[in-house]
């Protein structure tokens, strides 16, 4: 759930969720800044000294995967996927649409997480490492699993919130 959708009050789960949401956004921003710095240093070394920093391209690629996968969970929590809202925000049809989208997102990302985990297990069995930095390839592949698993958890939480909203909307009628 995004912080703006959180209930106001002493709900510790809502408070922890909002804090973790802010922390993940901060982490993503810091990683993006570090990637920019690494890219600039690598370009400077290449053009000024005729050399390049070993493994920078790998580091940037792995970081991009991490940003995309963690960003997927953030975008899901904020409900900021590309969408066209055809119904008024408070209509029962919109509440039902949000519930269905949350459930579809949950199912798709849970399936992807399960498949990603199976792939991570296979990568761990191979023990392969990246060519530039020697990073075990299980690490960048695990980022995909973590991103899908977090997104599935967020989608389940939004689906539960959507179901509660739909039930409360129906009870007001």
C-alpha positions as CSV (number, residue, x, y, z in Angstrom):
1,X,0.0,0.0,0.0
2,X,1.2,3.5,-0.7
3,X,1.7,5.8,2.3
4,X,-1.2,7.9,1.1
5,X,-3.6,4.9,1.3
6,X,-2.5,3.9,4.8
7,X,-4.9,4.4,7.6
8,X,-4.1,7.2,10.0
9,X,-3.7,6.1,13.7
10,X,-1.7,3.7,15.7
11,X,-1.6,0.8,13.2
12,X,1.9,-0.4,13.6
13,X,1.8,-2.5,10.4
14,X,0.8,0.6,8.4
15,X,3.6,2.6,10.0
16,X,6.2,-0.1,9.2
17,X,4.9,-0.4,5.7
18,X,5.1,3.4,5.1
19,X,8.6,3.5,6.6
20,X,9.8,0.6,4.5
21,X,8.3,2.2,1.4
22,X,10.3,5.4,2.0
23,X,13.4,3.3,2.7
24,X,13.1,1.4,-0.5
25,X,12.6,4.6,-2.5
26,X,15.7,6.1,-0.9
27,X,17.7,3.0,-1.6
28,X,16.7,3.1,-5.2
29,X,17.7,6.7,-5.5
30,X,21.1,6.1,-3.9
31,X,21.8,3.1,-6.2
32,X,20.9,5.3,-9.2
33,X,23.3,8.0,-8.0
34,X,26.0,5.4,-7.5
35,X,25.4,4.0,-11.0
36,X,25.7,7.5,-12.5
37,X,28.9,8.1,-10.6
38,X,30.4,4.8,-11.6
39,X,29.4,5.4,-15.3
40,X,31.0,8.9,-15.2
41,X,34.2,7.6,-13.6
42,X,34.4,4.9,-16.2
43,X,33.9,7.3,-19.1
44,X,36.4,9.7,-17.6
45,X,39.0,6.9,-17.2
46,X,38.4,5.7,-20.8
47,X,38.6,9.1,-22.5
48,X,41.3,10.7,-20.2
49,X,43.6,7.8,-19.6
50,X,42.7,5.3,-22.3
51,X,41.6,2.6,-19.8
52,X,38.4,1.5,-18.3
53,X,37.4,0.3,-14.9
54,X,37.1,-3.5,-14.9
55,X,33.5,-4.7,-14.3
56,X,31.8,-1.4,-14.5
57,X,29.4,-2.5,-17.2
58,X,28.5,-5.6,-15.2
59,X,27.9,-3.5,-12.1
60,X,25.7,-1.2,-14.0
61,X,23.7,-4.0,-15.6
62,X,23.2,-5.8,-12.3
63,X,22.2,-2.5,-10.6
64,X,19.7,-1.8,-13.4
65,X,18.1,-5.2,-12.8
66,X,17.9,-4.5,-9.1
67,X,16.3,-1.1,-9.6
68,X,13.7,-2.4,-12.0
69,X,12.8,-5.3,-9.8
70,X,12.5,-3.3,-6.6
71,X,10.9,-0.5,-8.5
72,X,8.2,-3.0,-9.6
73,X,7.2,-3.5,-6.0
74,X,7.2,0.3,-5.4
75,X,5.1,1.0,-8.5
76,X,2.6,-1.7,-7.5
77,X,2.3,-0.3,-4.0
78,X,1.7,3.2,-5.4
79,X,-0.7,1.8,-8.1
80,X,1.3,3.7,-10.7
81,X,1.4,1.1,-13.4
82,X,0.4,2.4,-16.8
83,X,-3.4,2.5,-16.7
84,X,-6.4,4.5,-17.9
85,X,-9.0,5.2,-15.3
86,X,-12.3,5.0,-17.0
87,X,-14.5,5.1,-13.8
88,X,-14.8,7.6,-11.0
89,X,-12.4,6.9,-8.1
90,X,-15.2,6.2,-5.6
91,X,-17.5,4.0,-7.8
92,X,-18.1,0.4,-6.9
93,X,-17.0,-0.6,-10.4
94,X,-13.6,1.1,-9.8
95,X,-13.3,-0.8,-6.5
96,X,-14.0,-4.1,-8.3
97,X,-11.6,-3.2,-11.1
98,X,-8.8,-2.5,-8.6
99,X,-9.5,-5.7,-6.8
100,X,-9.3,-7.7,-10.0
101,X,-6.1,-5.9,-11.1
102,X,-4.5,-6.6,-7.7
103,X,-5.4,-10.3,-7.9
104,X,-4.1,-10.6,-11.4
105,X,-0.9,-8.9,-10.4
106,X,-0.6,-11.1,-7.4
107,X,-1.1,-14.3,-9.5
108,X,1.3,-13.2,-12.2
109,X,4.1,-12.1,-9.9
110,X,3.7,-15.1,-7.6
111,X,4.0,-17.4,-10.7
112,X,7.1,-15.4,-11.9
113,X,8.6,-15.6,-8.4
114,X,8.2,-19.4,-8.2
115,X,9.8,-19.7,-11.7
116,X,12.6,-17.3,-10.8
117,X,13.3,-19.2,-7.6
118,X,13.7,-22.4,-9.6
119,X,16.1,-20.7,-11.9
120,X,18.1,-19.3,-9.0
121,X,18.4,-22.8,-7.6
122,X,19.8,-24.0,-11.0
123,X,22.2,-21.1,-11.1
124,X,23.4,-21.9,-7.6
125,X,24.0,-25.5,-8.7
126,X,26.2,-24.4,-11.6
127,X,28.2,-22.0,-9.5
128,X,28.9,-19.7,-12.4
129,X,30.4,-16.3,-11.9
130,X,30.4,-13.1,-14.0
131,X,33.4,-12.5,-16.3
132,X,34.3,-9.0,-15.2
133,X,33.8,-8.9,-11.4
134,X,33.6,-12.6,-10.6
135,X,30.2,-12.0,-9.0
136,X,28.3,-15.3,-8.4
137,X,25.5,-15.2,-11.0
138,X,23.1,-16.4,-8.4
139,X,23.1,-12.8,-7.0
140,X,21.7,-10.9,-10.0
141,X,19.3,-13.7,-10.7
142,X,18.1,-13.6,-7.1
143,X,17.3,-10.0,-7.5
144,X,14.6,-11.0,-10.0
145,X,13.2,-13.5,-7.6
146,X,13.2,-10.9,-4.7
147,X,11.5,-8.3,-6.9
148,X,8.7,-10.6,-8.0
149,X,8.2,-12.0,-4.5
150,X,8.0,-8.5,-3.0
151,X,5.6,-7.4,-5.7
152,X,3.4,-10.5,-5.1
153,X,3.3,-9.6,-1.4
154,X,2.5,-6.0,-2.1
155,X,-0.2,-7.0,-4.7
156,X,-1.7,-9.4,-2.1
157,X,-1.8,-6.6,0.5
158,X,-3.5,-4.2,-2.0
159,X,-6.0,-7.0,-3.0
160,X,-6.9,-7.4,0.7
161,X,-7.3,-3.6,1.1
162,X,-9.4,-3.6,-2.2
163,X,-11.6,-6.4,-0.9
164,X,-12.2,-4.6,2.4
165,X,-13.0,-1.4,0.5
166,X,-15.4,-3.2,-1.8
167,X,-17.2,-4.9,1.1
168,X,-17.5,-1.6,3.0
169,X,-18.8,0.1,-0.1
170,X,-21.4,-2.7,-0.5
171,X,-22.4,-2.5,3.2
172,X,-23.0,1.3,2.9
173,X,-25.7,0.7,0.2
